[in-house]
C-alpha cells in the first residue's frame, strides 16, 4: 500500500509538471472561473443580498458559485476530456504494458484534478476577497466548506471517468462532455440562481442531478447559511454510482476505427 501511494504521488507530480508545461491550458483553466466572476458581478452589480437571516454581497455569492464551477470543470469536464484523449492516442494501452499498476496512472490523474480544483477554489476566493471584498468562511463554516469541496471533487472525478467509458472517440470527447456539463451548470444555479419561481422542470433537474446539490452545499457552507448534509450525501451517492459504472465499463483500448 505504501509503495502504491509513493508511485501515485510520483506519477501525480509528473502529471502536474506536464500540466504547467502547457501554459495556455494552465492559464485558461485558472482564468475561466475568474472571468465568469468578473462578468457576472459586473452584470448584476455588487449589492447586498438577504439569504434568510444572513446578508452577503452578490460578489460573495458568486465566489461560492464559481468555486463550485471550478471543481466541476476540473474534476468532471477536464478529466474526462484528458483521459479520453490519452486513451485514443494509445497511451492508456501502453501504460498497461509497463510495470506501473494501471490504478496508479488513473489515481494520479484523479489526484491532479482534485489538486487543480482545490487550487482554483482558493484562487477564486482570494481574487474575490482582494477585488470585491468578498467575505470568506472561517471556523465551522470553513470546515463544512472543505468537507463539501472534497466530497464534490471525488464524486465529480468518478463522474469524469464514468463519462470516458461512453465517449466513442476524441472528436466527440469535448462536444459530448460539454453537452452534458454545461446545461447542468445553467439549470443548477451555478450562473443564474434557481428559485421557487423557476419552472418546475428546472427545479426537478436540480433535485435529480448532483450539480445543484454540490452548489447548494458549497454555497451554504461558504456563505454561512443553513447547511444541509443531504446535499453532500446526494453528491457522494452520485460519486459511488459513477465509480461503479466506471469500474464496469471503462476501457483502456482505443475505440477509433
C-alpha positions, 0 to 999 in steps of 0.5 A, spaced: 500 500 500 505 504 501 509 503 495 502 504 491 501 511 494 509 513 493 508 511 485 501 515 485 504 521 488 510 520 483 506 519 477 501 525 480 507 530 480 509 528 473 502 529 471 502 536 474 509 538 471 506 536 464 500 540 466 504 547 467 508 545 461 502 547 457 501 554 459 495 556 455 491 550 458 494 552 465 492 559 464 485 558 461 483 553 466 485 558 472 482 564 468 475 561 466 472 561 473 475 568 474 472 571 468 465 568 469 466 572 476 468 578 473 462 578 468 457 576 472 458 581 478 459 586 473 452 584 470 448 584 476 452 589 480 455 588 487 449 589 492 447 586 498 443 580 498 438 577 504 439 569 504 434 568 510 437 571 516 444 572 513 446 578 508 452 577 503 454 581 497 452 578 490 460 578 489 460 573 495 455 569 492 458 568 486 465 566 489 461 560 492 458 559 485 464 559 481 468 555 486 463 550 485 464 551 477 471 550 478 471 543 481 466 541 476 470 543 470 476 540 473 474 534 476 468 532 471 469 536 464 477 536 464 478 529 466 474 526 462 476 530 456 484 528 458 483 521 459 479 520 453 484 523 449 490 519 452 486 513 451 485 514 443 492 516 442 494 509 445 497 511 451 492 508 456 494 501 452 501 502 453 501 504 460 498 497 461 504 494 458 509 497 463 510 495 470 506 501 473 499 498 476 494 501 471 490 504 478 496 508 479 496 512 472 488 513 473 489 515 481 494 520 479 490 523 474 484 523 479 489 526 484 491 532 479 484 534 478 482 534 485 489 538 486 487 543 480 480 544 483 482 545 490 487 550 487 482 554 483 477 554 489 482 558 493 484 562 487 477 564 486 476 566 493 482 570 494 481 574 487 474 575 490 476 577 497 482 582 494 477 585 488 470 585 491 471 584 498 468 578 498 467 575 505 470 568 506 468 562 511 472 561 517 471 556 523 465 551 522 463 554 516 470 553 513 470 546 515 463 544 512 466 548 506 472 543 505 468 537 507 463 539 501 469 541 496 472 534 497 466 530 497 464 534 490 471 533 487 471 525 488 464 524 486 465 529 480 472 525 478 468 518 478 463 522 474 469 524 469 471 517 468 464 514 468 463 519 462 470 516 458 467 509 458 461 512 453 465 517 449 466 513 442 472 517 440 476 524 441 472 528 436 466 527 440 470 527 447 469 535 448 462 536 444 459 530 448 462 532 455 460 539 454 453 537 452 452 534 458 456 539 463 454 545 461 446 545 461 447 542 468 451 548 470 445 553 467 439 549 470 443 548 477 444 555 479 451 555 478 450 562 473 443 564 474 440 562 481 434 557 481 428 559 485 421 557 487 419 561 481 423 557 476 419 552 472 418 546 475 422 542 470 428 546 472 427 545 479 426 537 478 433 537 474 436 540 480 433 535 485 435 529 480 442 531 478 448 532 483 450 539 480 445 543 484 446 539 490 454 540 490 452 548 489 447 548 494 452 545 499 458 549 497 454 555 497 451 554 504 457 552 507 461 558 504 456 563 505 454 561 512 447 559 511 443 553 513 447 547 511 444 541 509 448 534 509 443 531 504 446 535 499 453 532 500 450 525 501 446 526 494 453 528 491 457 522 494 451 517 492 452 520 485 460 519 486 459 511 488 454 510 482 459 513 477 465 509 480 461 503 479 459 504 472 466 506 471 469 500 474 464 496 469 465 499 463 471 503 462 476 501 457 483 502 456 483 500 448 482 505 443 475 505 440 477 509 433 476 505 427 
